[in-house]
Amino acid sequence: MASSKDYLQFILEQLSGLPDITYRMMMGEYMIYYQGKLAAYICDDRLLIKPLESVKRLLPDAPMEPPYEGAKDMVLVEDVDNSDFLKGLFEAMYDELPLPKPKKKKV
């Protein structure tokens, strides 16, 4: 089941105020980027983030679920209605997020 554009818009509104939040659609789901780094996935109208140390500290009892069949488990963010919490979560995990891989030049 693909994620709805309405759910994406809701999450983007919750994150409004953070600098440089962008997204990319891939196979009916969405990847959320924070200041150029991949920060979260929206899959089946669920917000999933990598199980980083900062995330585990802020969400110690959060369930782990795969974004799609065969994928590694990620942290399910259930409290998406709390905009301040979501923004704080993204800010807390920013330093732990990996830099994007450089794109290969086309020859």
Long-range contacts (C-beta under 8 A, 24 or more apart in sequence): 1-44, 1-45, 2-27, 2-28, 2-29, 2-44, 3-28, 3-29, 3-30, 3-42, 3-43, 3-44, 3-45, 4-45, 7-42, 7-45, 8-42, 10-80, 11-42, 11-47, 11-80, 11-86, 13-83, 14-80, 14-81, 14-83, 14-86, 14-87, 15-83, 15-86, 15-87, 15-90, 16-83, 17-87, 18-87, 18-90, 18-91, 29-67, 29-68, 34-90, 34-94, 34-97, 35-94, 36-100, 37-94, 37-97, 37-98, 37-99, 37-100, 38-97, 38-98, 38-100, 39-90, 39-93, 39-94, 39-97, 40-77, 40-90, 41-67, 41-74, 43-67, 43-68, 46-76, 47-76, 47-77, 47-80, 48-74, 48-75, 48-76, 48-77, 49-74, 49-75, 49-77, 49-89, 49-93, 50-74, 50-75, 50-93, 50-97, 51-75, 52-93, 52-96, 52-97, 53-96, 54-92, 54-93, 54-95, 54-96, 55-89, 55-92, 55-93, 57-92, 58-88, 58-89, 58-92, 59-89
